[in-house]
Amino acid sequence: MIDFGDQVRKALRGRGMSLRGAAKELHYDVAYLSRVLSGKQAPSGELIQAVNELLGLSLTAEDASPHDDEMDAWELVRRVQASDVGPATLSRLERAFDDLAMAYPKEQPDDLLRRVRRHSAYVVRLLGAKKTLAEHRRLLVIGGWLSLLGATLHIDLKQDGAATARLQTAAALAQEAGVPEIEAWCFETDAWRVLTEGDYVRALELSRVAQAAAPPRSSALIQATAQEGRAHARLGNSRETYSAVERVQAFSAAAGTPETPEHHYRYDPGKSLSYTATTLAWLGDAAAEPYAREVIKRLSPSDDVAHWPRRVASANIDLGLVLVAEDRLDEACDSVRKAILSGKVVPSNHWRALEVVQAVESRALPEAADLRDAYQWLTAIEQ
C-alpha cells in the first residue's frame, strides 16, 4: 500500500520545497499539513486534490488511509479461536482501553480520539460476530468505556454534538450490560460539559444524579462529588463547596492510591489535590494556592513546559486565579503564560485561562499584551 505522507515528502524533496512552503502554496495551515503527513490525521478530499495538482501526483483517499497493523494482528488471533470473539481478543481490548485511559492525562485529545475510534470500530465489528452471552456482555462493557472516553475527548475539543451522541451510547451500553459505574460516569461527564458552558445549576443537578447512580466507594462517586463542589464554587455557595471538598478528601483517603493512578477512571489522592485547588480558586479562597503548588511540585517532570501533564497546566491556571485576587499580578501572568505555552490547555479549558487574561487586562498591566498574545496563539492553533 502506498504511504501518502511518504509520497508527498519525497515529491517535496524532489522539488526542493519545504513543508512550510508547501502549506503556503496550498493555503493550508502548516500544523495541519504536518499532522496529515505524519499519519496523525486523515487528509480531506480537497487537500488530496490540491497536493496532486501542486506536486503532479495521483494519490487517492485510499492511499491516505493508514494500514492498521495492530487490528490486523488481533483479527488473525480471533479467527483461529473456536469463538468468533474469544476471551483473548476481549482481554486485549480491555487492556487497550486501560492504556487509552492512562494516556488521557498526557496525550493530545485529537490524537487520542483517533485511537479510541479505531478500537470502537473494532468493537462494532465484533458485535455482529458469533459469541457467547458472557462474551457479548464483556464486549458491551468495553464499548461503553470506549464511548465514555470518546465523549470526554469530544468535550475537551468542544465538539458538543459528538460528545452528546457518545454519552448516550455509553449510557445505553451500560444499561444493557448492567454496569451502573459507567452510567454514573456518563452523568458526571455531562456535568463537566455543562459546567464548561456556564450552566452551573444544571451541572449541580447532573453531579447529584451521578452520585445517586454510582456504586458505593467507587471512583465515579468521588469524581461526581468533586464535580458538585466545583459547581457550588461557581455559584458562590461557600458552605456547600467546603462540604463537598471535605467529602472528596475523605473518600479519596479511604480509597487509597490505585495501582494505575494515571488512569482517568481511577481516582487517587493526587486528583483530590488538583480538584481542591480548582474548586477553592473558583471560590476565591487563597487556600487554593498551597494545593496548586503541591500539584505542580509533584507532577512537573522538569521546567520544560512541553513535558507537563495536563494537571500541571490546570494547576498553574488555578494558581494564576489566586495570585490575581491577591494582586500578585506578575506571578499570575507568569503562571498562566506557562500553562498556555505548555500546549496542555485543551479547548474546553480555554475559558479558565481567559478569566486570568481578562483580570490582568482590567488592571492595565504592561504584561497584559503578552498574555493576550499567548492566549490568542492558544486559540488559533486549536482552530
Disulfide bonds with the S-S distance in Angstrom:
none
